[in-house]
Amino acid sequence: MTPHPMGRKKERIDDLARSGSTAVLERTDEAGAVKDSEGVSLLASAWRRLRRNPMFLFGLAIVAIFLFVAIFAPLLARHNPGTQYLISQVTPNTPIPPAQPGFPLGGDDQGRDLLSRLIWGSRQTLMVGVGATIAGLLGGLILGTLAGALGGWVDSVVMRIVDVMLSVPSLLLAVSVAVLFGQASQWTVILAIGIAQVPIFARLLRGSMLAQRGSDHVLAARALGVRERSIVFRHMLPNSLGPVLVQATMVVATSIIDAAALSFLGLGNPDDSSPEWGQMLGNSEQFIDTYPHMAFYPAICIIVVALGFTLVGESLREALDPKSRR
């Protein structure tokens, strides 16, 4: 017996309804389910954002090239930076030897290869920038730890000293400190710039440590009777160093610029047999009108390297700071 057409349609509608309700239930179960996945650390999460950030990659490329040139300067430079290869071409009418085979950028006013001096200058600039940053970081760690860990009158005294140092522009403070030394050298530049950077690190570390003092793990350690020294150096200080280390990356750029300014003002290393970009920039002042390339090359090197460290530091800060994540 042939089923009635209306009966077949009703059975088909019932089948579709049952299959549809089953699909809806399956989708509902999938929507409410939570997939099992491994946790991601803060550094791994930050790296995921950094590797998609074109500004970070651009800055990292600049820093990597700068470090490569500074480390392998003896292999990359074709000539000794202190040897006067082109001294015979230095005349009153032509004080700067032009570019020629073997000397693509020409020479300076003493007949030394300009390109080799730029390459060797990257090493001296790196030493000054990193050395000044480390000096400022160590001083800031001492003052910031004292203020953030002890609090009370120690915090008040330390922060008043920091406020006085911050009231003076960093470059002016560095110049004042450099003048106090009897004879200018590379180490006096490092110390002068490092002292000028101390209050920046001290204030930043102090604020981070104050935020850690009221955290749950510090309160739990105190409740368990852990000694205050262990709480400071094992709980508070390690968890407060993140923003300070990120700031150190940007301070390297500031230190390089300040070192160039001190050398330009004549407060840098007077020995030009070991070239430094700021020193080269200062020596080119008398030729700026007739031979502007003498100032252009070291200036563009300083600008590009400072830009690279700044981009890396800003990208790290945004990646590690939850408030500024994009």
DRENKE-36470 format. One line per 8 residues: number of its first residue (from 0); their letters; for each residue z, x, y of C-alpha. Coordinates in pm, whole numbers. Example, Ala and Ser with C-alpha at 12.3 -4.5 7.8 and 13.67 -1.06 7.14 Angstrom:
BEGIN
0 = AS = 780,1230,-450 | 714,1367,-106 .
//
This chain:
BEGIN
0 = MTPHPMGR = 0,0,0 | -109,142,333 | 178,185,582 | 156,-17,896 | 22,180,1198 | 324,87,1404 | 552,220,1131 | 373,554,1122 .
8 = KKERIDDL = 409,591,1500 | 780,507,1479 | 838,770,1206 | 649,1030,1409 | 857,954,1721 | 1177,985,1518 | 1065,1324,1381 | 987,1452,1730 .
16 = ARSGSTAV = 1322,1329,1858 | 1509,1503,1577 | 1317,1829,1622 | 1363,1811,1999 | 1737,1757,1975 | 1763,2048,1732 | 1571,2275,1972 | 1793,2167,2260 .
24 = LERTDEAG = 2104,2245,2057 | 1964,2585,1962 | 1885,2668,2328 | 2232,2548,2428 | 2390,2775,2168 | 2181,3068,2288 | 2272,3000,2649 | 2642,2999,2574 .
32 = AVKDSEGV = 2631,3305,2354 | 2722,3648,2492 | 2523,3938,2352 | 2722,4231,2228 | 2646,4545,2431 | 2818,4875,2495 | 2998,4931,2826 | 2838,5150,3093 .
40 = SLLASAWR = 3039,5411,3283 | 3035,5436,3660 | 2826,5753,3654 | 2573,5606,3411 | 2544,5292,3621 | 2501,5503,3937 | 2233,5715,3772 | 2037,5402,3675 .
48 = RLRRNPMF = 2022,5306,4041 | 1955,5660,4163 | 1656,5723,3940 | 1489,5413,4087 | 1567,5519,4444 | 1264,5698,4596 | 1471,5844,4880 | 1709,6008,4633 .
56 = LFGLAIVA = 1423,6150,4428 | 1255,6283,4742 | 1577,6447,4863 | 1651,6584,4517 | 1306,6743,4503 | 1366,6915,4839 | 1706,7044,4728 | 1568,7164,4395 .
64 = IFLFVAIF = 1285,7357,4563 | 1530,7507,4813 | 1765,7621,4535 | 1475,7763,4334 | 1346,7966,4628 | 1696,8088,4719 | 1785,8194,4365 | 1454,8362,4285 .
72 = APLLARHN = 1390,8507,4632 | 1360,8867,4499 | 1081,8755,4267 | 900,8525,4513 | 900,8757,4815 | 617,9008,4799 | 770,9247,5051 | 1108,9381,5152 .
80 = PGTQYLIS = 1237,9170,5444 | 1372,9476,5627 | 1073,9711,5596 | 847,9746,5902 | 509,9725,5730 | 314,9622,6042 | 496,9829,6303 | 172,10012,6390 .
88 = QVTPNTPI = 20,9681,6504 | 304,9597,6743 | 181,9673,7095 | 279,9552,7445 | -29,9329,7446 | 22,9208,7088 | 397,9205,7016 | 354,8981,6708 .
96 = PPAQPGFP = 113,9095,6432 | -123,8814,6330 | -182,8678,5981 | -383,8911,5759 | -445,8983,5388 | -115,9040,5216 | 77,8889,5509 | -26,8520,5526 .
104 = LGGDDQGR = 213,8436,5812 | 184,8770,5990 | 487,8968,6101 | 767,8958,6355 | 824,9171,6664 | 938,9462,6446 | 644,9450,6206 | 830,9287,5915 .
112 = DLLSRLIW = 664,9031,5688 | 748,8685,5821 | 693,8501,5491 | 920,8735,5298 | 1187,8697,5564 | 1166,8318,5537 | 1204,8336,5159 | 1501,8572,5179 .
120 = GSRQTLMV = 1644,8364,5462 | 1680,8069,5225 | 1932,8269,5022 | 2143,8357,5325 | 2124,8001,5455 | 2236,7868,5116 | 2531,8108,5110 | 2641,8006,5458 .
128 = GVGATIAG = 2599,7631,5398 | 2770,7623,5060 | 3039,7874,5161 | 3131,7678,5474 | 3140,7354,5276 | 3370,7504,5012 | 3599,7646,5282 | 3621,7310,5456 .
136 = LLGGLILG = 3669,7129,5127 | 3959,7352,5021 | 4132,7313,5357 | 4075,6938,5352 | 4211,6911,4997 | 4535,7082,5098 | 4594,6874,5411 | 4471,6546,5258 .
144 = TLAGALGG = 4684,6589,4947 | 4996,6662,5152 | 4940,6362,5377 | 4840,6118,5103 | 5095,6221,4842 | 5409,6283,5047 | 5363,6034,5328 | 5638,5989,5586 .
152 = WVDSVVMR = 5679,6255,5853 | 5453,6496,5662 | 5171,6243,5684 | 5235,6193,6056 | 5235,6566,6136 | 4926,6643,5930 | 4726,6353,6070 | 4817,6441,6429 .
160 = IVDVMLSV = 4676,6789,6365 | 4366,6634,6214 | 4328,6396,6510 | 4340,6690,6752 | 4073,6873,6554 | 3856,6561,6537 | 3882,6512,6914 | 3677,6831,6959 .
168 = PSLLLAVS = 3308,6818,6858 | 3251,7012,6536 | 2996,7250,6686 | 3217,7324,6987 | 3513,7382,6757 | 3304,7616,6541 | 3193,7809,6850 | 3554,7838,6968 .
176 = VAVLFGQA = 3669,7969,6631 | 3376,8213,6606 | 3455,8357,6949 | 3811,8435,6836 | 3685,8686,6580 | 3638,9038,6711 | 3298,9101,6552 | 3048,8841,6439 .
184 = SQWTVILA = 2933,8848,6078 | 2822,8615,5804 | 3184,8557,5697 | 3296,8466,6047 | 3021,8202,6058 | 3136,8061,5723 | 3500,8048,5832 | 3421,7900,6173 .
192 = IGIAQVPI = 3209,7618,6030 | 3450,7563,5738 | 3746,7519,5974 | 3546,7269,6178 | 3479,7063,5860 | 3842,7056,5740 | 3950,6738,5928 | 3659,6538,5784 .
200 = FARLLRGS = 3763,6609,5426 | 4136,6575,5504 | 4104,6228,5655 | 3874,6105,5377 | 4097,6235,5097 | 4411,6101,5262 | 4261,5752,5282 | 4152,5761,4917 .
208 = MLAQRGSD = 4494,5877,4802 | 4673,5607,5002 | 4454,5351,4826 | 4552,5503,4490 | 4926,5492,4565 | 4937,5114,4520 | 4707,5096,4219 | 4828,4957,3887 .
216 = HVLAARAL = 4806,5279,3688 | 5013,5470,3946 | 5279,5196,3954 | 5285,5194,3574 | 5330,5571,3564 | 5621,5549,3808 | 5779,5270,3602 | 5758,5489,3293 .
224 = GVRERSIV = 5941,5770,3472 | 5650,6011,3510 | 5726,6292,3753 | 5580,6256,4101 | 5393,6585,4075 | 5217,6469,3759 | 5132,6136,3921 | 4975,6312,4220 .
232 = FRHMLPNS = 4772,6574,4031 | 4688,6378,3716 | 4641,6024,3847 | 4598,6004,4225 | 4402,6319,4310 | 4134,6304,4034 | 4060,5939,4116 | 4034,6018,4489 .
240 = LGPVLVQA = 3782,6302,4469 | 3469,6088,4428 | 3411,6005,4797 | 3511,6359,4896 | 3254,6522,4668 | 2983,6287,4793 | 3078,6377,5151 | 3052,6746,5059 .
248 = TMVVATSI = 2684,6698,4979 | 2616,6573,5331 | 2841,6839,5487 | 2612,7109,5341 | 2336,6979,5569 | 2570,6980,5870 | 2688,7332,5786 | 2332,7463,5771 .
256 = IDAAALSF = 2255,7314,6113 | 2579,7445,6265 | 2517,7791,6119 | 2172,7792,6275 | 2324,7690,6609 | 2583,7970,6597 | 2318,8226,6508 | 2095,8095,6786 .
264 = LGLGNPDD = 2381,8141,7032 | 2433,8499,6916 | 2754,8430,6722 | 2600,8485,6380 | 2538,8790,6168 | 2395,9063,6396 | 2239,9249,6103 | 1883,9114,6095 .
272 = SSPEWGQM = 1791,9323,5789 | 1940,9029,5593 | 1749,8741,5755 | 1889,8392,5800 | 1692,8098,5937 | 1918,8038,6235 | 1911,8408,6316 | 1530,8410,6297 .
280 = LGNSEQFI = 1521,8107,6524 | 1738,8283,6781 | 1527,8600,6771 | 1211,8399,6837 | 1340,8260,7167 | 1162,8523,7377 | 828,8448,7210 | 847,8067,7217 .
288 = DTYPHMAF = 579,8034,7487 | 316,8269,7347 | 395,8266,6974 | 553,7927,6895 | 502,7972,6520 | 785,8226,6523 | 1027,7941,6597 | 837,7666,6416 .
296 = YPAICIIV = 864,7809,6063 | 1243,7866,6051 | 1304,7541,6241 | 1100,7331,5999 | 1277,7497,5705 | 1617,7405,5851 | 1509,7047,5923 | 1357,6983,5580 .
304 = VALGFTLV = 1649,7130,5384 | 1906,6942,5594 | 1706,6623,5537 | 1707,6681,5161 | 2085,6722,5138 | 2137,6421,5367 | 1915,6195,5155 | 2091,6302,4835 .
312 = GESLREAL = 2435,6248,4988 | 2353,5906,5133 | 2197,5793,4805 | 2503,5906,4609 | 2732,5724,4849 | 2537,5400,4814 | 2520,5430,4435 | 2893,5495,4390 .
320 = DPKSRR = 3024,5255,4655 | 3032,4893,4527 | 3026,4758,4883 | 2694,4923,4966 | 2508,4872,4642 | 2168,4715,4680 .
//
